Amino acid sequence: MFSLKIYLLSLILQSSTKMSVPEKNKQPYLLNIGINIRKWRELKGIKQEQLATKLGITKAALSNIENNKTDISLHRLEDIAMCLEIETMKLFFNPIDLIFPPI
Protein backbone atom coordinates (compact mmCIF):
# COMPACT_ATOMS: atom_id res chain seq x y z
CA MET A 1 0.00 0.00 0.00
CA PHE A 2 2.86 2.37 0.82
CA SER A 3 4.47 1.82 -2.60
CA LEU A 4 1.11 2.53 -4.27
CA LYS A 5 0.97 5.91 -2.49
CA ILE A 6 4.48 6.73 -3.66
CA TYR A 7 3.60 5.71 -7.20
CA LEU A 8 0.44 7.87 -7.15
CA LEU A 9 2.42 10.81 -5.83
CA SER A 10 5.03 10.41 -8.57
CA LEU A 11 2.27 10.37 -11.20
CA ILE A 12 0.77 13.53 -9.75
CA LEU A 13 4.14 15.27 -9.72
CA GLN A 14 4.87 14.21 -13.31
CA SER A 15 1.47 15.46 -14.44
CA SER A 16 1.82 18.80 -12.65
CA THR A 17 4.78 19.75 -14.80
CA LYS A 18 2.72 19.22 -17.97
CA MET A 19 -0.24 21.41 -17.00
CA SER A 20 -1.20 24.29 -19.22
CA VAL A 21 -2.35 27.62 -17.80
CA PRO A 22 -6.14 27.00 -18.03
CA GLU A 23 -5.80 23.62 -16.30
CA LYS A 24 -3.88 24.86 -13.26
CA ASN A 25 -7.03 24.92 -11.14
CA LYS A 26 -7.61 21.19 -11.65
CA GLN A 27 -5.93 18.51 -9.59
CA PRO A 28 -3.13 16.87 -11.64
CA TYR A 29 -4.50 13.33 -11.30
CA LEU A 30 -7.81 14.51 -12.77
CA LEU A 31 -6.10 15.65 -15.95
CA ASN A 32 -5.26 12.08 -16.95
CA ILE A 33 -8.47 10.28 -16.04
CA GLY A 34 -10.16 10.96 -19.37
CA ILE A 35 -7.07 9.89 -21.29
CA ASN A 36 -6.82 6.76 -19.15
CA ILE A 37 -10.50 5.95 -19.79
CA ARG A 38 -9.86 6.17 -23.54
CA LYS A 39 -6.76 3.97 -23.29
CA TRP A 40 -8.57 1.34 -21.20
CA ARG A 41 -11.53 1.41 -23.63
CA GLU A 42 -9.24 0.96 -26.63
CA LEU A 43 -7.28 -1.77 -24.86
CA LYS A 44 -10.55 -3.64 -24.29
CA GLY A 45 -11.50 -3.20 -27.96
CA ILE A 46 -14.65 -1.23 -27.15
CA LYS A 47 -15.78 1.53 -29.49
CA GLN A 48 -16.69 4.90 -28.02
CA GLU A 49 -20.29 4.55 -29.17
CA GLN A 50 -20.60 1.12 -27.51
CA LEU A 51 -19.35 2.38 -24.15
CA ALA A 52 -21.54 5.48 -24.35
CA THR A 53 -24.60 3.29 -25.01
CA LYS A 54 -23.76 1.04 -22.04
CA LEU A 55 -23.42 4.14 -19.85
CA GLY A 56 -26.66 5.67 -21.13
CA ILE A 57 -24.93 8.82 -22.39
CA THR A 58 -24.22 10.24 -25.82
CA LYS A 59 -21.04 9.60 -27.74
CA ALA A 60 -20.35 13.35 -27.50
CA ALA A 61 -20.66 13.23 -23.70
CA LEU A 62 -18.18 10.35 -23.53
CA SER A 63 -15.86 12.22 -25.87
CA ASN A 64 -15.97 15.20 -23.49
CA ILE A 65 -15.08 12.90 -20.59
CA GLU A 66 -12.19 11.31 -22.50
CA ASN A 67 -10.88 14.72 -23.56
CA ASN A 68 -11.13 16.10 -20.00
CA LYS A 69 -13.61 18.75 -21.09
CA THR A 70 -16.11 17.82 -18.41
CA ASP A 71 -15.77 16.89 -14.76
CA ILE A 72 -16.61 13.32 -13.85
CA SER A 73 -18.29 12.05 -10.71
CA LEU A 74 -17.19 9.05 -8.69
CA HIS A 75 -20.48 7.38 -9.58
CA ARG A 76 -19.74 7.80 -13.30
CA LEU A 77 -16.18 6.49 -12.78
CA GLU A 78 -17.61 3.40 -11.10
CA ASP A 79 -20.05 2.89 -14.00
CA ILE A 80 -17.25 3.22 -16.55
CA ALA A 81 -15.04 0.79 -14.65
CA MET A 82 -17.89 -1.72 -14.44
CA CYS A 83 -18.49 -1.46 -18.21
CA LEU A 84 -14.78 -1.92 -18.87
CA GLU A 85 -14.67 -4.81 -16.37
CA ILE A 86 -11.85 -3.29 -14.34
CA GLU A 87 -11.49 -1.94 -10.81
CA THR A 88 -12.37 1.76 -10.48
CA MET A 89 -8.91 2.57 -9.10
CA LYS A 90 -7.31 1.41 -12.36
CA LEU A 91 -8.87 4.38 -14.17
CA PHE A 92 -6.35 6.58 -12.34
CA PHE A 93 -3.53 4.75 -14.13
CA ASN A 94 -2.41 4.46 -17.71
CA PRO A 95 -2.93 0.76 -18.55
CA ILE A 96 0.49 0.64 -20.20
CA ASP A 97 2.11 1.63 -16.88
CA LEU A 98 0.31 -1.23 -15.13
CA ILE A 99 1.26 -3.78 -17.79
CA PHE A 100 4.84 -2.51 -18.16
CA PRO A 101 5.72 -0.66 -14.93
CA PRO A 102 8.27 2.14 -15.35
CA ILE A 103 11.77 1.16 -14.35
Wavefront OBJ file of the C-alpha trace (Angstrom):
o trace
v 0.000 0.000 0.000
v 2.863 2.366 0.820
v 4.471 1.824 -2.601
v 1.110 2.534 -4.273
v 0.966 5.906 -2.492
v 4.478 6.729 -3.660
v 3.598 5.710 -7.202
v 0.439 7.870 -7.152
v 2.425 10.807 -5.828
v 5.030 10.409 -8.574
v 2.271 10.374 -11.199
v 0.768 13.531 -9.755
v 4.139 15.267 -9.719
v 4.870 14.215 -13.308
v 1.474 15.457 -14.443
v 1.817 18.795 -12.654
v 4.783 19.751 -14.803
v 2.724 19.224 -17.966
v -0.242 21.412 -17.003
v -1.204 24.286 -19.219
v -2.349 27.618 -17.804
v -6.141 26.999 -18.026
v -5.797 23.622 -16.304
v -3.879 24.859 -13.258
v -7.034 24.917 -11.136
v -7.610 21.185 -11.650
v -5.928 18.510 -9.591
v -3.133 16.872 -11.643
v -4.498 13.334 -11.298
v -7.810 14.509 -12.769
v -6.100 15.645 -15.949
v -5.260 12.079 -16.947
v -8.467 10.277 -16.039
v -10.165 10.956 -19.367
v -7.073 9.893 -21.285
v -6.823 6.757 -19.154
v -10.498 5.950 -19.788
v -9.861 6.175 -23.536
v -6.761 3.966 -23.291
v -8.567 1.337 -21.201
v -11.534 1.409 -23.632
v -9.243 0.962 -26.629
v -7.280 -1.775 -24.859
v -10.548 -3.641 -24.286
v -11.498 -3.196 -27.961
v -14.648 -1.234 -27.151
v -15.775 1.526 -29.492
v -16.685 4.902 -28.023
v -20.285 4.554 -29.166
v -20.596 1.116 -27.514
v -19.348 2.385 -24.155
v -21.542 5.480 -24.354
v -24.599 3.292 -25.013
v -23.765 1.042 -22.044
v -23.424 4.138 -19.851
v -26.658 5.668 -21.132
v -24.925 8.822 -22.388
v -24.225 10.238 -25.825
v -21.039 9.601 -27.743
v -20.353 13.354 -27.504
v -20.662 13.233 -23.695
v -18.180 10.345 -23.526
v -15.862 12.223 -25.875
v -15.972 15.200 -23.490
v -15.076 12.904 -20.587
v -12.189 11.308 -22.501
v -10.879 14.720 -23.561
v -11.126 16.096 -20.003
v -13.608 18.751 -21.088
v -16.105 17.822 -18.408
v -15.772 16.886 -14.759
v -16.609 13.323 -13.847
v -18.295 12.049 -10.706
v -17.188 9.054 -8.690
v -20.477 7.380 -9.575
v -19.735 7.801 -13.297
v -16.178 6.491 -12.781
v -17.615 3.402 -11.105
v -20.049 2.895 -14.002
v -17.251 3.216 -16.555
v -15.036 0.785 -14.651
v -17.895 -1.720 -14.443
v -18.494 -1.464 -18.210
v -14.779 -1.923 -18.873
v -14.672 -4.806 -16.372
v -11.848 -3.291 -14.337
v -11.489 -1.938 -10.808
v -12.369 1.759 -10.485
v -8.907 2.566 -9.096
v -7.309 1.407 -12.361
v -8.868 4.380 -14.169
v -6.353 6.576 -12.337
v -3.535 4.754 -14.133
v -2.415 4.457 -17.712
v -2.930 0.762 -18.546
v 0.491 0.635 -20.197
v 2.113 1.625 -16.881
v 0.305 -1.229 -15.128
v 1.263 -3.781 -17.785
v 4.840 -2.509 -18.160
v 5.718 -0.658 -14.931
v 8.275 2.143 -15.351
v 11.769 1.158 -14.351
l 1 2 3 4 5 6 7 8 9 10 11 12 13 14 15 16 17 18 19 20 21 22 23 24 25 26 27 28 29 30 31 32 33 34 35 36 37 38 39 40 41 42 43 44 45 46 47 48 49 50 51 52 53 54 55 56 57 58 59 60 61 62 63 64 65 66 67 68 69 70 71 72 73 74 75 76 77 78 79 80 81 82 83 84 85 86 87 88 89 90 91 92 93 94 95 96 97 98 99 100 101 102 103
